[in-house]
Amino acid sequence: MNMSPQPHDVLGWTIVAGGAVVTLWAIGFAVWATLRPGEDDPGHPKRLILKDDR
């Protein structure tokens, strides 16, 4: 009995490639959102840590 995977398993390679694409997209989006968050409102809750009264 041979338990090694088949060399031409299209479904397996499709799943691996899809997972790689999703992972790379998630990493790219996390970097983009970190560098350019898009919150320009001075009253945004994330800006509370920048106030001098703390």
mmCIF file as Biopython writes it, N, C-alpha, C and O atoms, coordinates in Angstrom:
data_model
#
loop_
_atom_site.group_PDB
_atom_site.id
_atom_site.type_symbol
_atom_site.label_atom_id
_atom_site.label_alt_id
_atom_site.label_comp_id
_atom_site.label_asym_id
_atom_site.label_entity_id
_atom_site.label_seq_id
_atom_site.pdbx_PDB_ins_code
_atom_site.Cartn_x
_atom_site.Cartn_y
_atom_site.Cartn_z
_atom_site.occupancy
_atom_site.B_iso_or_equiv
_atom_site.auth_seq_id
_atom_site.auth_asym_id
_atom_site.pdbx_PDB_model_num
ATOM 1   N N  . MET A ? 1  ? 0.847   -1.176 0.000   1.0 0.0 1  A 1 
ATOM 2   C CA . MET A ? 1  ? 0.000   0.000  0.000   1.0 0.0 1  A 1 
ATOM 3   C C  . MET A ? 1  ? 0.895   1.242  0.000   1.0 0.0 1  A 1 
ATOM 4   O O  . MET A ? 1  ? 1.798   1.373  0.827   1.0 0.0 1  A 1 
ATOM 5   N N  . ASN A ? 2  ? 0.632   2.133  -0.925  1.0 0.0 2  A 1 
ATOM 6   C CA . ASN A ? 2  ? 1.409   3.361  -1.054  1.0 0.0 2  A 1 
ATOM 7   C C  . ASN A ? 2  ? 0.554   4.525  -0.550  1.0 0.0 2  A 1 
ATOM 8   O O  . ASN A ? 2  ? -0.502  4.806  -1.117  1.0 0.0 2  A 1 
ATOM 9   N N  . MET A ? 3  ? 1.001   5.203  0.509   1.0 0.0 3  A 1 
ATOM 10  C CA . MET A ? 3  ? 0.217   6.279  1.117   1.0 0.0 3  A 1 
ATOM 11  C C  . MET A ? 3  ? 0.706   7.672  0.720   1.0 0.0 3  A 1 
ATOM 12  O O  . MET A ? 3  ? 0.246   8.663  1.287   1.0 0.0 3  A 1 
ATOM 13  N N  . SER A ? 4  ? 1.620   7.766  -0.230  1.0 0.0 4  A 1 
ATOM 14  C CA . SER A ? 4  ? 2.121   9.076  -0.639  1.0 0.0 4  A 1 
ATOM 15  C C  . SER A ? 4  ? 1.077   9.775  -1.516  1.0 0.0 4  A 1 
ATOM 16  O O  . SER A ? 4  ? 0.297   9.109  -2.198  1.0 0.0 4  A 1 
ATOM 17  N N  . PRO A ? 5  ? 1.060   11.115 -1.502  1.0 0.0 5  A 1 
ATOM 18  C CA . PRO A ? 5  ? 0.068   11.834 -2.302  1.0 0.0 5  A 1 
ATOM 19  C C  . PRO A ? 5  ? 0.344   11.684 -3.800  1.0 0.0 5  A 1 
ATOM 20  O O  . PRO A ? 5  ? 1.479   11.452 -4.218  1.0 0.0 5  A 1 
ATOM 21  N N  . GLN A ? 6  ? -0.683  11.818 -4.568  1.0 0.0 6  A 1 
ATOM 22  C CA . GLN A ? 6  ? -0.549  11.732 -6.011  1.0 0.0 6  A 1 
ATOM 23  C C  . GLN A ? 6  ? 0.181   12.973 -6.531  1.0 0.0 6  A 1 
ATOM 24  O O  . GLN A ? 6  ? -0.041  14.066 -6.009  1.0 0.0 6  A 1 
ATOM 25  N N  . PRO A ? 7  ? 1.039   12.838 -7.534  1.0 0.0 7  A 1 
ATOM 26  C CA . PRO A ? 7  ? 1.815   13.986 -8.001  1.0 0.0 7  A 1 
ATOM 27  C C  . PRO A ? 7  ? 0.976   15.021 -8.763  1.0 0.0 7  A 1 
ATOM 28  O O  . PRO A ? 7  ? 1.408   16.165 -8.909  1.0 0.0 7  A 1 
ATOM 29  N N  . HIS A ? 8  ? -0.198  14.649 -9.247  1.0 0.0 8  A 1 
ATOM 30  C CA . HIS A ? 8  ? -1.013  15.573 -10.027 1.0 0.0 8  A 1 
ATOM 31  C C  . HIS A ? 8  ? -2.366  15.815 -9.349  1.0 0.0 8  A 1 
ATOM 32  O O  . HIS A ? 8  ? -3.417  15.752 -9.987  1.0 0.0 8  A 1 
ATOM 33  N N  . ASP A ? 9  ? -2.317  16.085 -8.080  1.0 0.0 9  A 1 
ATOM 34  C CA . ASP A ? 9  ? -3.537  16.329 -7.315  1.0 0.0 9  A 1 
ATOM 35  C C  . ASP A ? 9  ? -3.962  17.781 -7.516  1.0 0.0 9  A 1 
ATOM 36  O O  . ASP A ? 9  ? -3.498  18.667 -6.799  1.0 0.0 9  A 1 
ATOM 37  N N  . VAL A ? 10 ? -4.837  18.028 -8.482  1.0 0.0 10 A 1 
ATOM 38  C CA . VAL A ? 10 ? -5.243  19.385 -8.842  1.0 0.0 10 A 1 
ATOM 39  C C  . VAL A ? 10 ? -6.020  20.053 -7.713  1.0 0.0 10 A 1 
ATOM 40  O O  . VAL A ? 10 ? -5.801  21.231 -7.431  1.0 0.0 10 A 1 
ATOM 41  N N  . LEU A ? 11 ? -6.905  19.334 -7.076  1.0 0.0 11 A 1 
ATOM 42  C CA . LEU A ? 11 ? -7.697  19.920 -5.991  1.0 0.0 11 A 1 
ATOM 43  C C  . LEU A ? 11 ? -6.798  20.347 -4.828  1.0 0.0 11 A 1 
ATOM 44  O O  . LEU A ? 11 ? -6.984  21.426 -4.264  1.0 0.0 11 A 1 
ATOM 45  N N  . GLY A ? 12 ? -5.849  19.525 -4.478  1.0 0.0 12 A 1 
ATOM 46  C CA . GLY A ? 12 ? -4.932  19.865 -3.384  1.0 0.0 12 A 1 
ATOM 47  C C  . GLY A ? 12 ? -4.111  21.100 -3.691  1.0 0.0 12 A 1 
ATOM 48  O O  . GLY A ? 12 ? -3.968  21.982 -2.844  1.0 0.0 12 A 1 
ATOM 49  N N  . TRP A ? 13 ? -3.566  21.169 -4.906  1.0 0.0 13 A 1 
ATOM 50  C CA . TRP A ? 13 ? -2.777  22.338 -5.285  1.0 0.0 13 A 1 
ATOM 51  C C  . TRP A ? 13 ? -3.649  23.588 -5.384  1.0 0.0 13 A 1 
ATOM 52  O O  . TRP A ? 13 ? -3.175  24.689 -5.100  1.0 0.0 13 A 1 
ATOM 53  N N  . THR A ? 14 ? -4.891  23.442 -5.776  1.0 0.0 14 A 1 
ATOM 54  C CA . THR A ? 14 ? -5.802  24.585 -5.832  1.0 0.0 14 A 1 
ATOM 55  C C  . THR A ? 14 ? -6.079  25.120 -4.434  1.0 0.0 14 A 1 
ATOM 56  O O  . THR A ? 14 ? -6.115  26.333 -4.227  1.0 0.0 14 A 1 
ATOM 57  N N  . ILE A ? 15 ? -6.272  24.232 -3.486  1.0 0.0 15 A 1 
ATOM 58  C CA . ILE A ? 15 ? -6.519  24.641 -2.099  1.0 0.0 15 A 1 
ATOM 59  C C  . ILE A ? 15 ? -5.286  25.328 -1.517  1.0 0.0 15 A 1 
ATOM 60  O O  . ILE A ? 15 ? -5.405  26.345 -0.835  1.0 0.0 15 A 1 
ATOM 61  N N  . VAL A ? 16 ? -4.110  24.778 -1.782  1.0 0.0 16 A 1 
ATOM 62  C CA . VAL A ? 16 ? -2.868  25.379 -1.276  1.0 0.0 16 A 1 
ATOM 63  C C  . VAL A ? 16 ? -2.650  26.747 -1.914  1.0 0.0 16 A 1 
ATOM 64  O O  . VAL A ? 16 ? -2.290  27.697 -1.219  1.0 0.0 16 A 1 
ATOM 65  N N  . ALA A ? 17 ? -2.859  26.863 -3.211  1.0 0.0 17 A 1 
ATOM 66  C CA . ALA A ? 17 ? -2.677  28.148 -3.896  1.0 0.0 17 A 1 
ATOM 67  C C  . ALA A ? 17 ? -3.695  29.174 -3.392  1.0 0.0 17 A 1 
ATOM 68  O O  . ALA A ? 17 ? -3.349  30.338 -3.191  1.0 0.0 17 A 1 
ATOM 69  N N  . GLY A ? 18 ? -4.948  28.752 -3.186  1.0 0.0 18 A 1 
ATOM 70  C CA . GLY A ? 18 ? -5.959  29.658 -2.659  1.0 0.0 18 A 1 
ATOM 71  C C  . GLY A ? 18 ? -5.609  30.139 -1.255  1.0 0.0 18 A 1 
ATOM 72  O O  . GLY A ? 18 ? -5.778  31.315 -0.935  1.0 0.0 18 A 1 
ATOM 73  N N  . GLY A ? 19 ? -5.127  29.238 -0.433  1.0 0.0 19 A 1 
ATOM 74  C CA . GLY A ? 19 ? -4.712  29.623 0.916   1.0 0.0 19 A 1 
ATOM 75  C C  . GLY A ? 19 ? -3.539  30.583 0.900   1.0 0.0 19 A 1 
ATOM 76  O O  . GLY A ? 19 ? -3.478  31.508 1.711   1.0 0.0 19 A 1 
ATOM 77  N N  . ALA A ? 20 ? -2.605  30.369 -0.020  1.0 0.0 20 A 1 
ATOM 78  C CA . ALA A ? 20 ? -1.458  31.279 -0.140  1.0 0.0 20 A 1 
ATOM 79  C C  . ALA A ? 20 ? -1.904  32.662 -0.586  1.0 0.0 20 A 1 
ATOM 80  O O  . ALA A ? 20 ? -1.404  33.666 -0.078  1.0 0.0 20 A 1 
ATOM 81  N N  . VAL A ? 21 ? -2.838  32.729 -1.526  1.0 0.0 21 A 1 
ATOM 82  C CA . VAL A ? 21 ? -3.341  34.019 -2.001  1.0 0.0 21 A 1 
ATOM 83  C C  . VAL A ? 21 ? -4.065  34.757 -0.879  1.0 0.0 21 A 1 
ATOM 84  O O  . VAL A ? 21 ? -3.860  35.956 -0.695  1.0 0.0 21 A 1 
ATOM 85  N N  . VAL A ? 22 ? -4.895  34.062 -0.141  1.0 0.0 22 A 1 
ATOM 86  C CA . VAL A ? 22 ? -5.632  34.690 0.970   1.0 0.0 22 A 1 
ATOM 87  C C  . VAL A ? 22 ? -4.660  35.165 2.049   1.0 0.0 22 A 1 
ATOM 88  O O  . VAL A ? 22 ? -4.839  36.250 2.604   1.0 0.0 22 A 1 
ATOM 89  N N  . THR A ? 23 ? -3.652  34.381 2.347   1.0 0.0 23 A 1 
ATOM 90  C CA . THR A ? 23 ? -2.665  34.761 3.366   1.0 0.0 23 A 1 
ATOM 91  C C  . THR A ? 23 ? -1.893  36.000 2.938   1.0 0.0 23 A 1 
ATOM 92  O O  . THR A ? 23 ? -1.711  36.924 3.731   1.0 0.0 23 A 1 
ATOM 93  N N  . LEU A ? 24 ? -1.436  36.025 1.688   1.0 0.0 24 A 1 
ATOM 94  C CA . LEU A ? 24 ? -0.698  37.188 1.198   1.0 0.0 24 A 1 
ATOM 95  C C  . LEU A ? 24 ? -1.587  38.426 1.161   1.0 0.0 24 A 1 
ATOM 96  O O  . LEU A ? 24 ? -1.121  39.523 1.471   1.0 0.0 24 A 1 
ATOM 97  N N  . TRP A ? 25 ? -2.861  38.274 0.789   1.0 0.0 25 A 1 
ATOM 98  C CA . TRP A ? 25 ? -3.781  39.410 0.792   1.0 0.0 25 A 1 
ATOM 99  C C  . TRP A ? 25 ? -3.961  39.936 2.218   1.0 0.0 25 A 1 
ATOM 100 O O  . TRP A ? 25 ? -3.952  41.148 2.434   1.0 0.0 25 A 1 
ATOM 101 N N  . ALA A ? 26 ? -4.123  39.038 3.188   1.0 0.0 26 A 1 
ATOM 102 C CA . ALA A ? 26 ? -4.336  39.461 4.577   1.0 0.0 26 A 1 
ATOM 103 C C  . ALA A ? 26 ? -3.114  40.191 5.124   1.0 0.0 26 A 1 
ATOM 104 O O  . ALA A ? 26 ? -3.256  41.190 5.829   1.0 0.0 26 A 1 
ATOM 105 N N  . ILE A ? 27 ? -1.923  39.705 4.810   1.0 0.0 27 A 1 
ATOM 106 C CA . ILE A ? 27 ? -0.703  40.383 5.264   1.0 0.0 27 A 1 
ATOM 107 C C  . ILE A ? 27 ? -0.583  41.747 4.607   1.0 0.0 27 A 1 
ATOM 108 O O  . ILE A ? 27 ? -0.257  42.732 5.270   1.0 0.0 27 A 1 
ATOM 109 N N  . GLY A ? 28 ? -0.846  41.810 3.305   1.0 0.0 28 A 1 
ATOM 110 C CA . GLY A ? 28 ? -0.787  43.089 2.596   1.0 0.0 28 A 1 
ATOM 111 C C  . GLY A ? 28 ? -1.798  44.083 3.127   1.0 0.0 28 A 1 
ATOM 112 O O  . GLY A ? 28 ? -1.480  45.261 3.290   1.0 0.0 28 A 1 
ATOM 113 N N  . PHE A ? 29 ? -3.017  43.629 3.401   1.0 0.0 29 A 1 
ATOM 114 C CA . PHE A ? 29 ? -4.038  44.518 3.947   1.0 0.0 29 A 1 
ATOM 115 C C  . PHE A ? 29 ? -3.662  44.996 5.344   1.0 0.0 29 A 1 
ATOM 116 O O  . PHE A ? 29 ? -3.901  46.157 5.680   1.0 0.0 29 A 1 
ATOM 117 N N  . ALA A ? 30 ? -3.083  44.131 6.160   1.0 0.0 30 A 1 
ATOM 118 C CA . ALA A ? 30 ? -2.681  44.534 7.515   1.0 0.0 30 A 1 
ATOM 119 C C  . ALA A ? 30 ? -1.596  45.601 7.466   1.0 0.0 30 A 1 
ATOM 120 O O  . ALA A ? 30 ? -1.631  46.555 8.243   1.0 0.0 30 A 1 
ATOM 121 N N  . VAL A ? 31 ? -0.640  45.451 6.569   1.0 0.0 31 A 1 
ATOM 122 C CA . VAL A ? 31 ? 0.413   46.464 6.426   1.0 0.0 31 A 1 
ATOM 123 C C  . VAL A ? 31 ? -0.184  47.771 5.918   1.0 0.0 31 A 1 
ATOM 124 O O  . VAL A ? 31 ? 0.145   48.842 6.428   1.0 0.0 31 A 1 
ATOM 125 N N  . TRP A ? 32 ? -1.059  47.691 4.917   1.0 0.0 32 A 1 
ATOM 126 C CA . TRP A ? 32 ? -1.687  48.896 4.360   1.0 0.0 32 A 1 
ATOM 127 C C  . TRP A ? 32 ? -2.517  49.614 5.428   1.0 0.0 32 A 1 
ATOM 128 O O  . TRP A ? 32 ? -2.437  50.837 5.549   1.0 0.0 32 A 1 
ATOM 129 N N  . ALA A ? 33 ? -3.305  48.876 6.194   1.0 0.0 33 A 1 
ATOM 130 C CA . ALA A ? 33 ? -4.149  49.489 7.218   1.0 0.0 33 A 1 
ATOM 131 C C  . ALA A ? 33 ? -3.317  50.075 8.360   1.0 0.0 33 A 1 
ATOM 132 O O  . ALA A ? 33 ? -3.743  51.029 9.011   1.0 0.0 33 A 1 
ATOM 133 N N  . THR A ? 34 ? -2.149  49.515 8.601   1.0 0.0 34 A 1 
ATOM 134 C CA . THR A ? 34 ? -1.277  50.056 9.639   1.0 0.0 34 A 1 
ATOM 135 C C  . THR A ? 34 ? -0.631  51.363 9.182   1.0 0.0 34 A 1 
ATOM 136 O O  . THR A ? 34 ? -0.527  52.313 9.957   1.0 0.0 34 A 1 
ATOM 137 N N  . LEU A ? 35 ? -0.202  51.406 7.935   1.0 0.0 35 A 1 
ATOM 138 C CA . LEU A ? 35 ? 0.482   52.596 7.438   1.0 0.0 35 A 1 
ATOM 139 C C  . LEU A ? 35 ? -0.478  53.714 7.054   1.0 0.0 35 A 1 
ATOM 140 O O  . LEU A ? 35 ? -0.132  54.887 7.198   1.0 0.0 35 A 1 
ATOM 141 N N  . ARG A ? 36 ? -1.660  53.389 6.576   1.0 0.0 36 A 1 
ATOM 142 C CA . ARG A ? 36 ? -2.639  54.390 6.152   1.0 0.0 36 A 1 
ATOM 143 C C  . ARG A ? 36 ? -4.012  54.032 6.731   1.0 0.0 36 A 1 
ATOM 144 O O  . ARG A ? 36 ? -4.859  53.496 6.017   1.0 0.0 36 A 1 
ATOM 145 N N  . PRO A ? 37 ? -4.238  54.319 8.003   1.0 0.0 37 A 1 
ATOM 146 C CA . PRO A ? 37 ? -5.492  53.902 8.624   1.0 0.0 37 A 1 
ATOM 147 C C  . PRO A ? 37 ? -6.715  54.658 8.100   1.0 0.0 37 A 1 
ATOM 148 O O  . PRO A ? 37 ? -7.813  54.103 8.096   1.0 0.0 37 A 1 
ATOM 149 N N  . GLY A ? 38 ? -6.555  55.907 7.658   1.0 0.0 38 A 1 
ATOM 150 C CA . GLY A ? 38 ? -7.663  56.634 7.070   1.0 0.0 38 A 1 
ATOM 151 C C  . GLY A ? 38 ? -8.521  57.409 8.054   1.0 0.0 38 A 1 
ATOM 152 O O  . GLY A ? 38 ? -9.516  58.007 7.644   1.0 0.0 38 A 1 
ATOM 153 N N  . GLU A ? 39 ? -8.184  57.425 9.316   1.0 0.0 39 A 1 
ATOM 154 C CA . GLU A ? 39 ? -8.966  58.200 10.278  1.0 0.0 39 A 1 
ATOM 155 C C  . GLU A ? 39 ? -8.353  59.593 10.407  1.0 0.0 39 A 1 
ATOM 156 O O  . GLU A ? 39 ? -7.314  59.767 11.044  1.0 0.0 39 A 1 
ATOM 157 N N  . ASP A ? 40 ? -9.002  60.577 9.801   1.0 0.0 40 A 1 
ATOM 158 C CA . ASP A ? 40 ? -8.497  61.947 9.845   1.0 0.0 40 A 1 
ATOM 159 C C  . ASP A ? 40 ? -9.260  62.819 10.829  1.0 0.0 40 A 1 
ATOM 160 O O  . ASP A ? 40 ? -8.874  63.964 11.063  1.0 0.0 40 A 1 
ATOM 161 N N  . ASP A ? 41 ? -10.318 62.305 11.400  1.0 0.0 41 A 1 
ATOM 162 C CA . ASP A ? 41 ? -11.149 63.077 12.318  1.0 0.0 41 A 1 
ATOM 163 C C  . ASP A ? 41 ? -10.398 63.311 13.624  1.0 0.0 41 A 1 
ATOM 164 O O  . ASP A ? 41 ? -9.963  62.349 14.257  1.0 0.0 41 A 1 
ATOM 165 N N  . PRO A ? 42 ? -10.233 64.574 14.047  1.0 0.0 42 A 1 
ATOM 166 C CA . PRO A ? 42 ? -9.521  64.841 15.301  1.0 0.0 42 A 1 
ATOM 167 C C  . PRO A ? 42 ? -10.241 64.285 16.525  1.0 0.0 42 A 1 
ATOM 168 O O  . PRO A ? 42 ? -9.611  64.097 17.566  1.0 0.0 42 A 1 
ATOM 169 N N  . GLY A ? 43 ? -11.545 64.017 16.432  1.0 0.0 43 A 1 
ATOM 170 C CA . GLY A ? 43 ? -12.285 63.483 17.561  1.0 0.0 43 A 1 
ATOM 171 C C  . GLY A ? 43 ? -12.363 61.961 17.572  1.0 0.0 43 A 1 
ATOM 172 O O  . GLY A ? 43 ? -13.094 61.382 18.375  1.0 0.0 43 A 1 
ATOM 173 N N  . HIS A ? 44 ? -11.625 61.324 16.698  1.0 0.0 44 A 1 
ATOM 174 C CA . HIS A ? 44 ? -11.656 59.861 16.630  1.0 0.0 44 A 1 
ATOM 175 C C  . HIS A ? 44 ? -11.094 59.267 17.921  1.0 0.0 44 A 1 
ATOM 176 O O  . HIS A ? 44 ? -10.108 59.781 18.449  1.0 0.0 44 A 1 
ATOM 177 N N  . PRO A ? 45 ? -11.697 58.198 18.440  1.0 0.0 45 A 1 
ATOM 178 C CA . PRO A ? 45 ? -11.239 57.613 19.705  1.0 0.0 45 A 1 
ATOM 179 C C  . PRO A ? 45 ? -9.769  57.183 19.708  1.0 0.0 45 A 1 
ATOM 180 O O  . PRO A ? 45 ? -9.143  57.159 20.768  1.0 0.0 45 A 1 
ATOM 181 N N  . LYS A ? 46 ? -9.219  56.849 18.567  1.0 0.0 46 A 1 
ATOM 182 C CA . LYS A ? 46 ? -7.812  56.448 18.532  1.0 0.0 46 A 1 
ATOM 183 C C  . LYS A ? 46 ? -6.878  57.610 18.846  1.0 0.0 46 A 1 
ATOM 184 O O  . LYS A ? 46 ? -5.723  57.399 19.215  1.0 0.0 46 A 1 
ATOM 185 N N  . ARG A ? 47 ? -7.366  58.814 18.704  1.0 0.0 47 A 1 
ATOM 186 C CA . ARG A ? 47 ? -6.524  59.985 18.958  1.0 0.0 47 A 1 
ATOM 187 C C  . ARG A ? 47 ? -6.537  60.410 20.428  1.0 0.0 47 A 1 
ATOM 188 O O  . ARG A ? 47 ? -5.832  61.349 20.798  1.0 0.0 47 A 1 
ATOM 189 N N  . LEU A ? 48 ? -7.314  59.748 21.260  1.0 0.0 48 A 1 
ATOM 190 C CA . LEU A ? 48 ? -7.363  60.107 22.683  1.0 0.0 48 A 1 
ATOM 191 C C  . LEU A ? 48 ? -6.022  59.912 23.368  1.0 0.0 48 A 1 
ATOM 192 O O  . LEU A ? 48 ? -5.723  60.617 24.331  1.0 0.0 48 A 1 
ATOM 193 N N  . ILE A ? 49 ? -5.216  58.989 22.908  1.0 0.0 49 A 1 
ATOM 194 C CA . ILE A ? 49 ? -3.919  58.748 23.552  1.0 0.0 49 A 1 
ATOM 195 C C  . ILE A ? 49 ? -2.931  59.873 23.264  1.0 0.0 49 A 1 
ATOM 196 O O  . ILE A ? 49 ? -1.889  59.957 23.915  1.0 0.0 49 A 1 
ATOM 197 N N  . LEU A ? 50 ? -3.239  60.737 22.301  1.0 0.0 50 A 1 
ATOM 198 C CA . LEU A ? 50 ? -2.324  61.816 21.945  1.0 0.0 50 A 1 
ATOM 199 C C  . LEU A ? 50 ? -2.588  63.097 22.728  1.0 0.0 50 A 1 
ATOM 200 O O  . LEU A ? 50 ? -1.835  64.061 22.592  1.0 0.0 50 A 1 
ATOM 201 N N  . LYS A ? 51 ? -3.629  63.129 23.537  1.0 0.0 51 A 1 
ATOM 202 C CA . LYS A ? 51 ? -3.943  64.337 24.310  1.0 0.0 51 A 1 
ATOM 203 C C  . LYS A ? 51 ? -2.927  64.537 25.421  1.0 0.0 51 A 1 
ATOM 204 O O  . LYS A ? 51 ? -2.387  63.578 25.972  1.0 0.0 51 A 1 
ATOM 205 N N  . ASP A ? 52 ? -2.674  65.822 25.744  1.0 0.0 52 A 1 
ATOM 206 C CA . ASP A ? 52 ? -1.680  66.163 26.754  1.0 0.0 52 A 1 
ATOM 207 C C  . ASP A ? 52 ? -2.141  65.922 28.179  1.0 0.0 52 A 1 
ATOM 208 O O  . ASP A ? 52 ? -1.305  65.884 29.082  1.0 0.0 52 A 1 
ATOM 209 N N  . ASP A ? 53 ? -3.440  65.757 28.423  1.0 0.0 53 A 1 
ATOM 210 C CA . ASP A ? 53 ? -3.942  65.616 29.776  1.0 0.0 53 A 1 
ATOM 211 C C  . ASP A ? 53 ? -3.698  64.223 30.352  1.0 0.0 53 A 1 
ATOM 212 O O  . ASP A ? 53 ? -4.123  63.967 31.478  1.0 0.0 53 A 1 
ATOM 213 N N  . ARG A ? 54 ? -3.072  63.362 29.678  1.0 0.0 54 A 1 
ATOM 214 C CA . ARG A ? 54 ? -2.817  62.004 30.194  1.0 0.0 54 A 1 
ATOM 215 C C  . ARG A ? 54 ? -1.492  61.900 30.847  1.0 0.0 54 A 1 
ATOM 216 O O  . ARG A ? 54 ? -1.124  60.829 31.332  1.0 0.0 54 A 1 
#
